Amino acid sequence: MVKRIVKKMDIIEGMDYFWQSTSEKEKVGEKYIINLANFDEMKLIYDEEFDEESVRKVLSAISNREMLSGNKKTMRFWNNNMWMLEDLEYTKMMIQPLKVLNLDDILERLNENAQSDLEEIEVIFTPAHIDEYYVKGNKLVINFFRVKPDLYEEGKVTIGETDLKEFIYEKLLEVVKA
């Protein structure tokens, strides 16, 4: 039986500082960028094509306003971060509902509909590149860039065409059945 669902957004809060500072034309230090790249939450999306060095190169290039080239995942990560800088109000609209997101009702539904030996599950929002989500052990890693607040209906947030909470529930079923 799952006893807890822990939501983690530390990397998003760190990135929010990066996006805000960069949009104000402040240079973000290399140590800060390396620290972001080394977050445990970021390591969950790394593979042979995209790693700490990819994140460092992209964020450094953005901060220094330099040209960048790379593979598909690296360029998608660059593109997603540049998109955040274009409209910080929209970025805040993406972050705010996640900050107040309560997953207690999902915990109840999950335990009613699936048996699991896991006691704790983590739902981690991270700035990723291509995929909407990843399942890594007891962790559901959601690509922050796929979170879409509705511009016309306050409080409505989706990933793809699916309500955010329903999306999380569906993917947590995968976690407990893995």
N, C-alpha and C positions, 0 to 999 in steps of 0.2 A: 504494500500500500504506500502510495506517495504521500508523504507528510508535509512537504514544503515545495513550493515553486519559488525560486529565487530569481529576481529580475536583476540583470547587471547592465549598466549603461556608462560605466566609468570612461570607456574609450570614447563614447559619443560626447561626453562632457569635455574631455580633453580636446577632441576635434572641434567642438564648438568654439573653444578659445582660439584654436588655430585659424578657423574660418573667420572669426571676428577680427582678430589681429591682422590677418593677411588682407582682409577687405579694407582695413584702415591704413593699408600700406606700411604697416609695421613689419619688420623682419623678425620672423620666428627663429630662435636659435637652433643650431644643429643638435644640441643636447636634448632639447625638448622634442624635436622630431624623432630622434633615435629612441627616446623614452616611449613615444607613442608607438613606434614600430615594434618595440619589445614588450608591449602589453600582452599578458597571457591571452586576452580576448582576441587580439589580432593574430596570434600564432595559430589559432584554430582554423584560419582560412588559408594558411600558407601551404604551398606545395612546391614541386620542382620548377614551376613557371613563375611563381609569385611568392616572394619572401620578404624578410625584414629590409633587405637592401632595396627591393622594389618600392616599398612604402617610403623609405628614406629618400630615394631618388625623386619620387613623384612630389612629395611634400616639400623637399628642398627646392626643386625646380619651380614649384608654384610660389613659394615664399620669395625666391630670388628673381622671379619673373624671367626664367630661362626656358629655352626650347627643350623638348624631351622627345625621345623615341624609345620604343620598347615593344614587347609582345602585346597580344590582344588584352590580356588581363591587366597589365600595367597601364595601357592606354585607357581602358575602361575606368580604372581607378582614378586616373588623372581627370578624365572627363567628368566623372561623378563629383569629384572634389571641386572642379571649376564650376559646376552647376550650383553647388552650395554657395559659392561666392557671388553668384549672379544676383541672388535674391535672398538676403539674410532673413527677411520677414517670413518667407516660405520655409526656410530652414528651421526657424523657431516654431513654425506651425507643425513641423514634423517632429520636433523634439518634445514639445510641451505635452502632448497626449501620452507619450511614453513615460514621462516623469510621473504622471498620476495614474498610470495603468495599474489596476488591481487585478490580480490573477486568482483570487480566492474562489470565484465561481467556476473557473476552469479546473481548479484542483478538485472540486466536488464532482464535476462532470467526468473528469478523467478517472477518478476512483470508482464511479458508478459503472463505467463502460469498459474498463481495462484492468487487468490484474498485473501488478508489477512488484518486483523485489526492490526496486529503487525507492529510497526514502526521500531523496532530494533530487529535484531536477532544476537545472539552470536555464533560463531564457536570457540569451545574451544578444544585445543589439550591437552590431559592429559595422563600420564602413567597409563594405566588401567590394568585389569587382563585378562578377557576372551572375552567379547563382543567387536565387532568392533566399535560400536557407541551406544550412548544413546540419547534419546530425552527427555529433561526436560523443559517443558514450551517453552520459546522462545530460548532455548539453544540446540545446536547440539554439543554433546560431542564426540570427536573422539579419539579412543585409539591410542596414538602415536606409540605404538609398532607395529601397523598394517601398518604403512607408509613404503612403499618399494621403495627406489630409484633403478632405473635400473643401473646395473653395466656396461652395454655396450652402453647404449644410454643416453647421457648427457641430463638432464632436464626432463627425463621421470620418473614420480613418480606415483605409483599406491597404491590402497588399495584392496587387493584381486586381481582380474583381471581387476579392473576398474580404469581408469585414475583418479587421485586425484580430479581434479576440477569437473569431471562428478559425482564422488562419492558424493562430497559435495553438488552439485546441487540436485541430487536425494534425498538425506537425508533432505535437506532444504525444499523440497516439502512436506515431512512428517511433518516438523515443522509447516509450514504455514497452513497445512490442519488439524492439531491436534486441 
